[in-house]
């Protein structure tokens, strides 16, 4: 078995480095619409960026939205 060493966080950040907010939105919406399992790690990286750069009140709102929709 071949093991790949890929820093997914670095890859995603580099991949989106020079994109516009419109392009990021389109990528997120396309990933969700396609329901492609391969895109989940990338969405996870974007969520990590959102989470770590959000104030506590926004984190609570995010948790509330997730909790109500699971």
mmCIF file of the C-alpha atoms, coordinates in Angstrom:
data_MODEL
# 
_entry.id   MODEL 
# 
loop_
_atom_site.group_PDB 
_atom_site.id 
_atom_site.type_symbol 
_atom_site.label_atom_id 
_atom_site.label_alt_id 
_atom_site.label_comp_id 
_atom_site.label_asym_id 
_atom_site.label_entity_id 
_atom_site.label_seq_id 
_atom_site.pdbx_PDB_ins_code 
_atom_site.Cartn_x 
_atom_site.Cartn_y 
_atom_site.Cartn_z 
_atom_site.occupancy 
_atom_site.B_iso_or_equiv 
_atom_site.pdbx_formal_charge 
_atom_site.auth_seq_id 
_atom_site.auth_comp_id 
_atom_site.auth_asym_id 
_atom_site.auth_atom_id 
_atom_site.pdbx_PDB_model_num 
ATOM 1  C CA . UNK A 1 1  ? 0.000   0.000  0.000  1.00 0.00 ? 1  UNK A CA 1 
ATOM 2  C CA . UNK A 1 2  ? 1.310   3.439  -0.960 1.00 0.00 ? 2  UNK A CA 1 
ATOM 3  C CA . UNK A 1 3  ? 0.985   6.116  1.698  1.00 0.00 ? 3  UNK A CA 1 
ATOM 4  C CA . UNK A 1 4  ? 0.750   9.693  0.468  1.00 0.00 ? 4  UNK A CA 1 
ATOM 5  C CA . UNK A 1 5  ? 1.957   12.553 2.620  1.00 0.00 ? 5  UNK A CA 1 
ATOM 6  C CA . UNK A 1 6  ? -0.272  15.466 1.683  1.00 0.00 ? 6  UNK A CA 1 
ATOM 7  C CA . UNK A 1 7  ? -0.720  18.534 3.873  1.00 0.00 ? 7  UNK A CA 1 
ATOM 8  C CA . UNK A 1 8  ? -4.385  19.098 3.008  1.00 0.00 ? 8  UNK A CA 1 
ATOM 9  C CA . UNK A 1 9  ? -4.547  22.389 4.905  1.00 0.00 ? 9  UNK A CA 1 
ATOM 10 C CA . UNK A 1 10 ? -1.600  23.816 3.002  1.00 0.00 ? 10 UNK A CA 1 
ATOM 11 C CA . UNK A 1 11 ? -2.900  22.470 -0.317 1.00 0.00 ? 11 UNK A CA 1 
ATOM 12 C CA . UNK A 1 12 ? -6.370  23.994 0.133  1.00 0.00 ? 12 UNK A CA 1 
ATOM 13 C CA . UNK A 1 13 ? -5.024  27.350 1.326  1.00 0.00 ? 13 UNK A CA 1 
ATOM 14 C CA . UNK A 1 14 ? -2.617  27.517 -1.625 1.00 0.00 ? 14 UNK A CA 1 
ATOM 15 C CA . UNK A 1 15 ? -5.371  26.468 -4.026 1.00 0.00 ? 15 UNK A CA 1 
ATOM 16 C CA . UNK A 1 16 ? -7.681  29.278 -2.860 1.00 0.00 ? 16 UNK A CA 1 
ATOM 17 C CA . UNK A 1 17 ? -4.983  31.905 -2.216 1.00 0.00 ? 17 UNK A CA 1 
ATOM 18 C CA . UNK A 1 18 ? -5.761  34.194 -5.155 1.00 0.00 ? 18 UNK A CA 1 
ATOM 19 C CA . UNK A 1 19 ? -9.483  33.527 -5.559 1.00 0.00 ? 19 UNK A CA 1 
ATOM 20 C CA . UNK A 1 20 ? -12.310 35.981 -5.127 1.00 0.00 ? 20 UNK A CA 1 
ATOM 21 C CA . UNK A 1 21 ? -15.096 35.569 -2.606 1.00 0.00 ? 21 UNK A CA 1 
ATOM 22 C CA . UNK A 1 22 ? -17.404 34.803 -5.532 1.00 0.00 ? 22 UNK A CA 1 
ATOM 23 C CA . UNK A 1 23 ? -15.125 31.959 -6.666 1.00 0.00 ? 23 UNK A CA 1 
ATOM 24 C CA . UNK A 1 24 ? -14.915 30.603 -3.118 1.00 0.00 ? 24 UNK A CA 1 
ATOM 25 C CA . UNK A 1 25 ? -18.720 30.681 -2.852 1.00 0.00 ? 25 UNK A CA 1 
ATOM 26 C CA . UNK A 1 26 ? -19.072 28.887 -6.187 1.00 0.00 ? 26 UNK A CA 1 
ATOM 27 C CA . UNK A 1 27 ? -16.594 26.229 -5.105 1.00 0.00 ? 27 UNK A CA 1 
ATOM 28 C CA . UNK A 1 28 ? -18.398 25.650 -1.797 1.00 0.00 ? 28 UNK A CA 1 
ATOM 29 C CA . UNK A 1 29 ? -21.828 25.521 -3.424 1.00 0.00 ? 29 UNK A CA 1 
ATOM 30 C CA . UNK A 1 30 ? -20.600 23.227 -6.192 1.00 0.00 ? 30 UNK A CA 1 
ATOM 31 C CA . UNK A 1 31 ? -19.003 20.863 -3.668 1.00 0.00 ? 31 UNK A CA 1 
ATOM 32 C CA . UNK A 1 32 ? -22.224 20.682 -1.674 1.00 0.00 ? 32 UNK A CA 1 
ATOM 33 C CA . UNK A 1 33 ? -24.429 20.303 -4.747 1.00 0.00 ? 33 UNK A CA 1 
ATOM 34 C CA . UNK A 1 34 ? -22.302 17.515 -6.225 1.00 0.00 ? 34 UNK A CA 1 
ATOM 35 C CA . UNK A 1 35 ? -22.237 15.622 -2.891 1.00 0.00 ? 35 UNK A CA 1 
ATOM 36 C CA . UNK A 1 36 ? -18.733 14.506 -3.788 1.00 0.00 ? 36 UNK A CA 1 
ATOM 37 C CA . UNK A 1 37 ? -17.020 12.823 -0.821 1.00 0.00 ? 37 UNK A CA 1 
ATOM 38 C CA . UNK A 1 38 ? -13.629 13.894 -2.180 1.00 0.00 ? 38 UNK A CA 1 
ATOM 39 C CA . UNK A 1 39 ? -14.429 17.558 -1.497 1.00 0.00 ? 39 UNK A CA 1 
ATOM 40 C CA . UNK A 1 40 ? -15.278 17.033 2.189  1.00 0.00 ? 40 UNK A CA 1 
ATOM 41 C CA . UNK A 1 41 ? -11.694 17.474 3.448  1.00 0.00 ? 41 UNK A CA 1 
ATOM 42 C CA . UNK A 1 42 ? -11.456 20.786 1.588  1.00 0.00 ? 42 UNK A CA 1 
ATOM 43 C CA . UNK A 1 43 ? -14.721 21.983 3.059  1.00 0.00 ? 43 UNK A CA 1 
ATOM 44 C CA . UNK A 1 44 ? -13.391 20.917 6.444  1.00 0.00 ? 44 UNK A CA 1 
ATOM 45 C CA . UNK A 1 45 ? -10.330 23.121 5.958  1.00 0.00 ? 45 UNK A CA 1 
ATOM 46 C CA . UNK A 1 46 ? -12.558 26.061 5.027  1.00 0.00 ? 46 UNK A CA 1 
ATOM 47 C CA . UNK A 1 47 ? -14.677 25.386 8.117  1.00 0.00 ? 47 UNK A CA 1 
ATOM 48 C CA . UNK A 1 48 ? -11.530 25.282 10.260 1.00 0.00 ? 48 UNK A CA 1 
ATOM 49 C CA . UNK A 1 49 ? -10.537 28.706 8.901  1.00 0.00 ? 49 UNK A CA 1 
ATOM 50 C CA . UNK A 1 50 ? -14.009 30.046 9.683  1.00 0.00 ? 50 UNK A CA 1 
ATOM 51 C CA . UNK A 1 51 ? -14.054 28.544 13.181 1.00 0.00 ? 51 UNK A CA 1 
ATOM 52 C CA . UNK A 1 52 ? -10.582 29.649 14.258 1.00 0.00 ? 52 UNK A CA 1 
ATOM 53 C CA . UNK A 1 53 ? -11.155 33.195 13.024 1.00 0.00 ? 53 UNK A CA 1 
ATOM 54 C CA . UNK A 1 54 ? -14.604 33.660 14.583 1.00 0.00 ? 54 UNK A CA 1 
ATOM 55 C CA . UNK A 1 55 ? -15.501 35.298 17.861 1.00 0.00 ? 55 UNK A CA 1 
ATOM 56 C CA . UNK A 1 56 ? -17.196 33.167 20.505 1.00 0.00 ? 56 UNK A CA 1 
ATOM 57 C CA . UNK A 1 57 ? -20.680 34.517 19.712 1.00 0.00 ? 57 UNK A CA 1 
ATOM 58 C CA . UNK A 1 58 ? -20.355 33.541 16.040 1.00 0.00 ? 58 UNK A CA 1 
ATOM 59 C CA . UNK A 1 59 ? -19.040 30.107 17.048 1.00 0.00 ? 59 UNK A CA 1 
ATOM 60 C CA . UNK A 1 60 ? -22.126 29.667 19.234 1.00 0.00 ? 60 UNK A CA 1 
ATOM 61 C CA . UNK A 1 61 ? -24.358 30.646 16.294 1.00 0.00 ? 61 UNK A CA 1 
ATOM 62 C CA . UNK A 1 62 ? -22.564 28.153 14.044 1.00 0.00 ? 62 UNK A CA 1 
ATOM 63 C CA . UNK A 1 63 ? -23.006 25.416 16.659 1.00 0.00 ? 63 UNK A CA 1 
ATOM 64 C CA . UNK A 1 64 ? -26.690 26.280 16.992 1.00 0.00 ? 64 UNK A CA 1 
ATOM 65 C CA . UNK A 1 65 ? -27.226 26.064 13.220 1.00 0.00 ? 65 UNK A CA 1 
ATOM 66 C CA . UNK A 1 66 ? -25.392 22.741 13.020 1.00 0.00 ? 66 UNK A CA 1 
ATOM 67 C CA . UNK A 1 67 ? -27.205 21.328 16.036 1.00 0.00 ? 67 UNK A CA 1 
ATOM 68 C CA . UNK A 1 68 ? -30.642 22.267 14.683 1.00 0.00 ? 68 UNK A CA 1 
ATOM 69 C CA . UNK A 1 69 ? -29.939 20.765 11.283 1.00 0.00 ? 69 UNK A CA 1 
ATOM 70 C CA . UNK A 1 70 ? -28.351 17.412 12.073 1.00 0.00 ? 70 UNK A CA 1 
# 
